[in-house]
Amino acid sequence: MAKKKKAAPAPKPKAPVKLTPRDKKTMASLRALADGVVTAAQKKRDPYVDIPSRTLSNVKYSPRKRILEMGGAKNRRQLFDLSQAKAYMRTMLVASGCKRLLDEGKTTSLRGLFYMLKHTIENTKENTFDDQNECDTIIEDAEVLLNSIREELHLYAENRGAMVGAITLTDRGDTIDCRRMGSGGYAIPSIVEPEIIELDPKKCDAKFILHVEKGTVWQRFNEDRFWEKHNCILTHGSGQPPRGVRRLLFRMHNELKLPIYCVLDNDPWGYYIYSVLKQGSINLAFESQRMAIPEAKFLGLRSIDYERCDLPETVKIALNDSDRKRAKQIAKYPWFEKKRDWQREIDKMIKNDFKLEVESLIAKDISYVTEVYVPERLEAQDWLD
């Protein structure tokens, strides 16, 4: 007679996840959203959510705070409106996925949440999401709806950016000495909230932060040990810095009282990167209060540097129509519009009809940017604000 197989032991119940104070606040917002649906159903009313509008017309610049802020306009999203039902369903689906992450004390990438939520609706050929962009847009809606940045929803993006310098921090309980991170530096994570990254003023000897636009330029500063010679922290964000880099810069500036100087290209893209770091993003204005750094200074290449640094003709990069149009748009930003130095800077670049990258300084000497250009600008306080 065959022996009966023993039944597999029942899985042990998981211990409840201990929520941080920030998690509790986010969880309360998610539950309030769900409660609103239940209440509407009980009263036989059409469930809806009012999502703050993320359009340019609903963004304003606060001269007092010197950051971009969202206005009060909202868009109503209703379940029983055929034109809005899918977006409403997706909003609730994203909120449900984020609650699950908080319940389990786990995080996932934007891509991971997309796959968590993507499926074909039963008895239909309709998918909840067809591509990543559809999901990302709803995540941004959920952020403004819940007044929570995505990091508080336990979501992260791909890491981009690195840091090295005179600071020791704690990352999920691990002590990280940023003086001993080798040629690659400390990879700045996407989620840098206080529960993950702990900053201690007593463990920071730096006098300032030097943020450079690109990893290639950052590598030159790191190899020349600029951070050691000038007692600073050196960061980069691989071009347009991701939110993790912006958020960490914000925290170090405010919690450690470190000034921030930005070494960026002399082109409309470099100006725009500086604008986002300083005033916030037009598309994500709801984040400005936790990311924008109005005191950040532009220490990048200037339109006068072709003559001032005696650079060769070969470093010029001709402006195209898109560059000219973008430069004129940036000149009209309210935080640049009334600043004569910025108006002269942008006007000079347009009249030059060429742009300059930071790497063009290599034409002088491979270490000219680290040994001459930036030290001289810092000493003379020659920057744009």
N, C-alpha and C positions, 0 to 999 in steps of 0.2 A: 504494500500500500504506500502510495506516495505521501511523503511528509507534507503537512500543511505549512505553507510559508508564514512566517511571523509577520504580522502587520507592522508596517513602518511606524515608529513612534511619532506621535503628534508633535508638530513643531512647537518649540517653546514660544510663548507670547513675547513679543518684543517689548523691551522696557520703554516707557514713554519718553519721548524726546524732551529735553529741557530747553525751553525757548528762552532766548535772550530778551531783554527789554525791548530791543528793536524788533525782534521777531513777533513779540506779543502785540505790538502796535500794528504791524503789518497784518497779522492774523485777524485782529479786530476789524480792520478795514475789509478784508476778504469775507469775513462772516457777515458784516453789515450789508455787503453787496448781495450775498445769498439770501439774507433775511428779507431784503427788499423784493426779491422775486417771489418768495413764499407769501409775503404780505399781499402783494398784488394779486396772486393767484387766489388766495382766500377771499379777497374782496371782489373777485371776478373782474379785475381790471387788467388792462394791457400792460404787461411788464415793460419797463424802459430804463435806460440809463442816460444821464446827461454828461457827455464827455467834453471837457474843455477843448476848444478849437485850437489846433496846432498850425494854423495858417499865419502867413505874414501879417495879415490885417489885424490879427489878435495878439501881436507882439509889440511891446512898447519899451523904450529905453528910459530908465529911471536916472535922471541926472544926479539925484541925491545919492543913490546907492551905486551909481556908475555900472549897472549891469542891465541885461535884458530881462524883461519880465513878461509873463503872459497876462493878457487882458481877461475880461470876464465873459467873453462870448462862449457859448456852448452849443454842441450839436446833439440833438435827441436821437437816440437809437432805440427803436421799438421792435418787440417781438412780432406783433401782428401786422406789421407793415412789410409787404412782400419785398420791397426794395431794400429793406434794412434787416430782415430776419436773419440772413446768413451772417452779417457782421455782428448782430446781437449774439447769436449762437457762438460765434468764434470768441467774442469777448468773454462770455461765461466759461467757455472751454479753457481759455488761457488762465483765467482766474482759478478754475478748478485745479489745473495742472500746478500752478504756483502754490496753492494750499497743500497739495500732496507733497511737494518738496519741503515745505515748512514742517508738515506733520512728521516726515521721515528724517528731518534734520540733514537733508542732502541738498547739493547744488547740481545744476546741469548747465550745459552751454545753450545758447540760443538754438543751435542746430539740434541739440538733444531734446529740447522741449518740442520742437517741430515734429520730431519723430515720435515722441510720447503721445502727441495729440492727433497725428495724422492717421485717419482710417476712413474706410468707406461706410457711409451711413447705412444702417440696416435697411434692406428691401429697396435700395436705390443704387444708382451708379454715381452718386455725388460724394466727393471727398470732403472732409472737414477743411483740409488745406491742400492745395496743389503744389505750392512752392514756398520756399523759405521767406521770400519777401512778404507774402501775405501774412505769415505768422509774425514776422518782425514788426509790421505795421500795427497789428493788434496788441503786441506787447507794449509798444510805445503808448497806445491808447490806454492800456491798463495802468501804466505808470502814472499818467496824469489823472486818471479816474480815481485811483487809490491814493494819490499824492505820495507815491513811493517810487524811488529809483529802482531800476531792475535788479541791482545788487541786493536790495532789501527783499526782493521777490525770489532770491536765491538763484538768479540767472547770471551768467557771465559770458563774455565774448572771448575771442581768441586773444591771447596775450601778445601785445606789441609794445615794445619799449623796454629800456633797461636803465639801471642806476648804479653808480659807484661813488664812493666818497667817504667823508668823515662823519659817518653815522652808523650806529648799531641799532637794529630794530628787532622786533619779535614777530615772526610770521607763523601763526597757528602753533604757538608754543616753542618754535625753534628760534634760537638766537642767530641773527644774520649780521655779520660784521661786513659792511659794504666796502671796507678797505681791503678785504681779502677775497674778492670775487673773481680774480683773474681777468683774462682779456674779454670775456663775455659779459661781465657784470651781473648784478642781481636782476633777474627777469621780473619786471613789475607785473603783478597779477591783475586780473580783471576786477576782482573784488578786493578792495583795500579798506573796508570799513573797520572801525576800531575793534570789533570782535575778532577780526582776522589779523590786521596789522596794528601792532602796538607801537606808538612813538613815545619816547621818553626824552625830554629836553636835557636831562643829565647825561644821556648817551649820544648827544649830538655836539660835535665840536666845530661844525661847519659855520662859516660866516654868511654864505649865500648859496643859492642854487643857480647853476648855469644850465639852461635847457636848450638843447640844440635840435634842429629840425630833423636831421637824418642820422641813421645808424652809422653811415660811412664817416660822417664828420665826427660823431661821438667817438668812434674808434680812434681817430687821430688824437683827440683830447685825452682819451684814456691811455693810449700808448705813450703819450708824452707826459703822463701823470700830472696833468694840469690840476686835477682836484687835490693832489697832495701838495703841490707847490703853492697853491692859492687857497688852501684850506676851505674847500667847498664841496658841494654835491653836484654831480654831473648826471643829467638825465637826457633821454631822447624818447620820441614817440613814433618813430618810423613815418615821418611826414605829419599828416594831420593826427594829433595825439588821440588815442582812444580814451574812453571815459575813465578807465582805471588810472591812466597816467595823469589825466587832468584832476581827478579826485585826490590822488596822492599829493600832487603839487599843491592843491588847495589846502590839504591838511597840514603839510609841512610848513607852508607859508603862515597859516593861522595858528597852529599849535606850537610850532618851534620858532615863530617870529623871524623867518628867513626871507630876505628879499629875493626876487626871481628875475633873472635877466635871460632874454630869449635871443639866441643866435640863429637867425632865419635868413632865407634867400631874399634878394632884392627883386621881388616879382609879386604879382597880385596874389599868388598862392601863399607866399610867405606873409604878406600883409593879412590875409584872411586867417591863417593859423594864429597869428598874434591876436587878431580880433576875437577869435573864439576863446583863446586862453584868458584874455583880459575881460571881455564883456559877456561871454557866453555864446551859445549857438542860437541862431534865429529859429531853426527847426525844433530845437529842444530847449526852449527858453525856460521851461518849468524847472530845469536843473540848475540854472545859473546861480541860485543862492547857495548851492553846495559845491560849485565847481569854478565859477568865474573868479578871477584874481585881478581886480581893477588896478592894483599897484604894480603889476608886472611891467617890465621895461623892455623895449625893443632895442637889442644890441646887435642886430643883424647888419648885413651889408646895406650900404646906403647908395643912393643914386650918384653921389659925388665921389664914390670910392674908385671909380674907374680912373679919374684924374688924381685923386688924393693918394692912392696907393700905386700909381704909375703902372697900371696893368696893361698887358699887351692886347692888341686888337683881337686876337684869336679867342679871348674869353667872352666876347659879346655874344648874346643870344637874342636874335631879333624878335621883337614883339609881333604877335599876330593880332588879327582883328578881335579874337576872343579875349586876349590879354588887355587890349585897350579898353574894351567894353567893361571888363571886370574891374579894371583900375578905376574907371570913372564911377562905377557903382559903389566901390569901397570908399571913394572920396566923399560920397554923399551920406555915408553912415553918420548918424547924429553924433557919435562919440569921436569921429574924425573931422566932421564938417567944420567945426569952429576952432580947430587947432591949426594954427598957421604953419607950424613945423611939418605936420603931416600933409597939409595941402601942398607945400613946397616940395616935399619928398615925392609925392605921387605925380605932381606936375613935371618935375624934373625927369622922372623915369619915362613918362610919356614923350617928352621932348627928346630925350636921348634916343628913343625908339629901340631900346634894347634892355635886357634884364641881365642880372648877374647872380650866379650861384655862389654859395660860400666856398665851394671847392675851387672856384677860380683863383683864390688866393694862393693855391699851390703853385701857380705860375711864378710867384715871387720866391717862394721857398716852401718845401714840404711841410714845415712846422711854423710857417709865418702866422697862421691864424691863432695858434696856441701861444707862441712866444712873443709876438709883436702886436697883432691886430686887437685881440680881445683884451690883453693886459693894458694896452694904452687907452682903449675906450673906457675901461673900468676906472682907471686912475683919473682920467679927465671927466668922468661922469658924462660921457658923450653918447647919449642914448635918446631915443624918442619915447614919449609917454602918451 
